[in-house]
Structures are given as C-alpha cells and as structure tokens.
Amino acid sequence: MSPPEVAHRPAASRGLHALGEMSQSSAASVVAAVVSVAFLVAALLAPRATPLLTAFEALAAAVTLVMVFALQHTQARQQAAIQRKLDEILRVLPGADNRLLQVETASELELAALGEHHLQVRSEALSEQSGVGCVSDGGSPPT
C-alpha cells in the first residue's frame, strides 16, 4: 500500500496493522516462547511463585485481548477490500446479477430471497445438466 493511502487511516488502525504484521513474524513466536519459558523457570525456581504466575497470567490475558482486537480489525479490513474487488468483478461481468453488489449490507429478508433464487438457478442447472444425458445416468449420449 502506498504511503498516502496508509497516512489517511487513523493512527489506531495503523498501529493495529503494525501489531498484526509483527505478530506474524517468526521473531514474535521466538519472543513469546522465550518469555513463556523465562516465566516458567522463574516460577519453578522462586520459593513463592504466586506473584510471578499472576504476572504471567495477566500478561498473557492482556496480550490475548489486544491480539483479538488487532486480528478482528485487520480481518475486517481485508474482508472489506475483498468485497470491493468482488463487487467490481460483478459490475463488469455481462449478465451478472447486480443484486449481489453490496449484498453484505442486505437485510435478512433480502438474503433469504437471494438464497432461494440461487437454489432455483442451481436446481435448473442440474436438471439441464442431467437432461443433456450421459450413458451412466440413463439418458441418451450427447450428439
């Protein structure tokens, strides 16, 4: 993504994306493993390990909570980008069902109607396919 496109996004969004990208690296896995092992060893060696274990549990819970929001944010953004691409493909395809553009914002009733329509289209396509006939389904061979 070019810098002007990134710059217009809110700082929180840029931060969450940076966090998401950092968490995907192998270095992040190594750091997480090292921190986990360090807390485990310290807890085993410390005579009173309860504060260390409590600190580790709090750290793990905090990291998990932040990562849930970071992943949700990045996935939502990626999903929106994919939807725009699919919408553009539908827009330029001749004969495409334009009702599918922006279908992710449709009401439940509209989604149900589209589902019924596509079940009907699928059923018609299957019946046409079986009507062509192949020797294995009892129909006549194609000419």
C-alpha positions in Angstrom: 0.0 0.0 0.0 1.4 3.4 -0.9 2.2 5.9 1.9 -0.6 8.4 1.1 -3.2 5.6 1.4 -1.7 4.4 4.7 -1.4 8.0 6.1 -5.1 8.7 5.8 -6.0 5.8 8.1 -6.4 6.6 11.8 -3.3 6.1 14.0 -5.1 3.3 15.9 -5.7 1.4 12.6 -2.1 1.8 11.5 -1.0 0.6 15.0 -3.2 -2.4 14.9 -2.0 -3.3 11.4 1.6 -2.9 12.5 0.9 -5.1 15.6 -0.8 -7.7 13.4 2.2 -7.8 11.0 4.7 -8.0 13.8 2.8 -10.9 15.4 3.0 -12.9 12.1 6.8 -12.9 12.2 8.9 -15.8 13.4 10.7 -13.5 15.7 7.4 -12.8 17.6 7.0 -16.6 18.1 10.5 -16.8 19.5 10.0 -13.8 21.8 6.7 -15.4 23.1 8.4 -18.7 23.7 11.4 -17.1 25.5 9.1 -15.0 27.7 7.0 -18.1 28.5 10.0 -20.3 29.3 11.5 -17.5 31.4 8.3 -17.1 33.5 8.1 -20.9 33.9 11.7 -21.3 35.0 11.4 -18.3 37.4 8.2 -19.7 38.8 9.8 -23.1 39.4 12.9 -21.7 41.0 11.2 -19.0 43.1 10.2 -20.1 46.6 7.0 -18.1 46.3 6.0 -18.2 42.7 2.4 -16.9 43.0 3.2 -13.3 42.1 5.2 -14.4 39.1 2.5 -16.7 37.9 -0.1 -14.0 38.5 2.0 -11.6 36.5 2.4 -14.1 33.7 -1.3 -14.8 33.6 -2.1 -11.1 33.5 0.5 -10.6 30.7 -0.9 -13.5 28.7 -4.5 -12.3 29.1 -3.6 -8.7 28.1 -1.7 -9.9 25.0 -4.6 -12.2 24.0 -7.1 -9.4 24.4 -5.1 -7.0 22.3 -4.5 -9.6 19.6 -8.2 -10.5 19.4 -8.9 -6.8 18.5 -5.9 -6.5 16.2 -6.9 -9.6 14.3 -10.5 -8.6 14.1 -9.6 -5.2 12.8 -7.2 -6.5 10.1 -9.5 -9.3 9.0 -12.4 -6.8 8.7 -10.3 -4.5 6.6 -9.1 -7.3 4.4 -12.6 -8.7 4.0 -13.9 -5.3 3.0 -11.2 -5.0 0.4 -12.0 -8.4 -1.0 -15.7 -7.5 -1.1 -14.9 -4.4 -3.1 -12.8 -6.5 -5.6 -15.7 -9.0 -6.0 -18.2 -6.2 -6.4 -16.0 -4.8 -9.2 -15.9 -8.2 -10.9 -19.6 -8.5 -10.7 -20.1 -5.0 -12.0 -18.1 -5.6 -15.2 -19.3 -9.1 -16.0 -22.0 -9.1 -18.6 -25.1 -10.9 -17.3 -24.0 -10.8 -13.7 -26.7 -10.4 -11.1 -26.3 -6.8 -9.9 -28.4 -7.6 -6.8 -25.3 -9.3 -5.5 -23.4 -6.0 -5.3 -23.2 -4.9 -1.7 -25.1 -8.0 -0.6 -23.2 -7.9 2.7 -25.4 -4.9 3.7 -28.7 -6.6 2.7 -31.4 -7.4 5.2 -32.2 -10.9 6.3 -35.2 -11.0 4.1 -33.2 -9.9 1.0 -30.5 -12.5 1.8 -33.2 -15.2 2.1 -34.7 -14.2 -1.2 -31.3 -14.3 -2.9 -30.7 -17.7 -1.4 -33.9 -19.0 -2.8 -33.2 -17.5 -6.2 -29.8 -19.2 -6.3 -31.2 -22.5 -5.2 -33.6 -22.3 -8.0 -30.9 -21.4 -10.5 -28.8 -24.3 -9.2 -31.7 -26.7 -9.5 -32.4 -25.6 -13.1 -28.7 -26.0 -14.0 -28.6 -29.5 -12.5 -31.8 -30.5 -14.4 -30.4 -29.1 -17.6 -27.1 -31.0 -17.0 -29.0 -34.3 -16.4 -31.2 -33.5 -19.5 -28.1 -33.5 -21.7 -27.8 -37.1 -20.8 -24.9 -39.3 -20.3 -24.8 -43.0 -20.6 -24.3 -43.5 -16.8 -27.4 -41.6 -15.8 -29.7 -43.4 -18.1 -30.0 -40.6 -20.6 -29.1 -40.7 -24.2 -25.5 -39.9 -25.2 -24.7 -36.4 -26.4 -24.8 -35.9 -30.1 
